[in-house]
Amino acid sequence: MDNDEGDMNTALMVDGNAVGGQLEQIFGRDMTMAIARCAGCARDAPMGALLAFIRGPGIVLRCPACQNAIARIVETPSATYLEARGAAYLRMAPQG
Amino acid sequence: MVQPLLEWQAGRVTAIRPETRQTKSFTFALPKWMAHRPGQHYDVRLTAPDGYQTQRSYSIASPPERSGEIELTVERIPDGEVSPYLHDVLMRGDELEVRGPIGGYFVWDVRLGGPLLLVGGGSGVVPLMAMLRHRAAQHSTLPARILYSSRTAEDLIYRDELDGMAATDRTFEPFYTFTRQTPAGWTGYRRRIDAAMLAEVMRPFDSRARVYVCGPTLLVEVVANALVQMEVPIERIRTERFGPTGS
């Protein structure tokens, strides 16, 4: 990745909060306050505070500490794919 | 309480108001309106005749006290997929697919308490405005300040309303900084937000403040790092990057 591309990716980056709608569609509840533990560096962060890249064909959520890809979401006309190898776990408080 | 399912609904445009050269506020009447928390957003979805769909999320500008409708303030991104449509094509009476309210991370309401420090850049002020409008609607006297950065005075969104709030509420104070051009006679800040500016604005609150930062990535990172240096506990800092600006 050259520098221009790096800058462009950073400029287009938003927070996990911005994809709260897609996450809620998948999980049936608000996930922006759910904690994701990075499988790369073991840091915990609310999903709303992950780095989100949304301008590609899918969504990529990255760890704010080490940039590891925690989850990828792709929506096609017939299915939604969620790949979350980069998360050690997700922790959700009971809904109330 | 089980959360209702998040569903797309058709919002009808009941008002469109220009705010600045690049921003407009859109009021949508919603058949399935529900009270939001200030700071939350709605997703907006467009569908082309060939079935192609695209969506963006936009912060709610209105307070939850305004029931039955929401107001979204949207900056026109010249090469954007959604905002040029909203700005150039959408008219009063049209319907648009929206879903929300969304998000539990970047939210504030009076029950969370204060003092409240809001830091915004450009159209990052929108969710902060929902917080201030809610605070005003609740007649809250929790001390609040906003530090708001924009390129020029003409690019400030909601300036009259912010100044009006300050004129009638001694517990609220707005601070503006202009990064490109300052109005004649301007004696306030004229640079990007930095640690020194932040320290001045938050001095009366010290590290007890609840801080919400919304703007471009660079602003969010400068402010978040400065807050950590100032020993504001991380759990009292909430940030939101709103993505690209028009420049």
Chai-1 contact restraints between the chains, C-beta under 6 A:
chainA,res_idxA,chainB,res_idxB,connection_type,confidence,min_distance_angstrom,max_distance_angstrom,comment,restraint_id
A,T10,B,T217,contact,1.0,0.0,6.0,A-B,restraint_1
A,A11,B,P244,contact,1.0,0.0,6.0,A-B,restraint_2
A,L12,B,P244,contact,1.0,0.0,6.0,A-B,restraint_3
A,M13,B,T217,contact,1.0,0.0,6.0,A-B,restraint_4
A,V14,B,R241,contact,1.0,0.0,6.0,A-B,restraint_5
A,V14,B,G243,contact,1.0,0.0,6.0,A-B,restraint_6
A,D15,B,E240,contact,1.0,0.0,6.0,A-B,restraint_7
A,D15,B,R241,contact,1.0,0.0,6.0,A-B,restraint_8
A,N17,B,G103,contact,1.0,0.0,6.0,A-B,restraint_9
A,N17,B,Y105,contact,1.0,0.0,6.0,A-B,restraint_10
A,N17,B,F106,contact,1.0,0.0,6.0,A-B,restraint_11
A,N17,B,E240,contact,1.0,0.0,6.0,A-B,restraint_12
A,A18,B,S57,contact,1.0,0.0,6.0,A-B,restraint_13
A,G20,B,I102,contact,1.0,0.0,6.0,A-B,restraint_14
A,G20,B,G103,contact,1.0,0.0,6.0,A-B,restraint_15
A,G21,B,D43,contact,1.0,0.0,6.0,A-B,restraint_16
A,G21,B,R99,contact,1.0,0.0,6.0,A-B,restraint_17
A,G21,B,I102,contact,1.0,0.0,6.0,A-B,restraint_18
A,E24,B,L6,contact,1.0,0.0,6.0,A-B,restraint_19
A,R29,B,Q3,contact,1.0,0.0,6.0,A-B,restraint_20
A,D30,B,G104,contact,1.0,0.0,6.0,A-B,restraint_21
A,T32,B,G103,contact,1.0,0.0,6.0,A-B,restraint_22
A,T32,B,G104,contact,1.0,0.0,6.0,A-B,restraint_23
A,T32,B,Y105,contact,1.0,0.0,6.0,A-B,restraint_24
A,M33,B,G104,contact,1.0,0.0,6.0,A-B,restraint_25
A,M33,B,Y105,contact,1.0,0.0,6.0,A-B,restraint_26
A,P46,B,Y105,contact,1.0,0.0,6.0,A-B,restraint_27
A,G48,B,Y105,contact,1.0,0.0,6.0,A-B,restraint_28
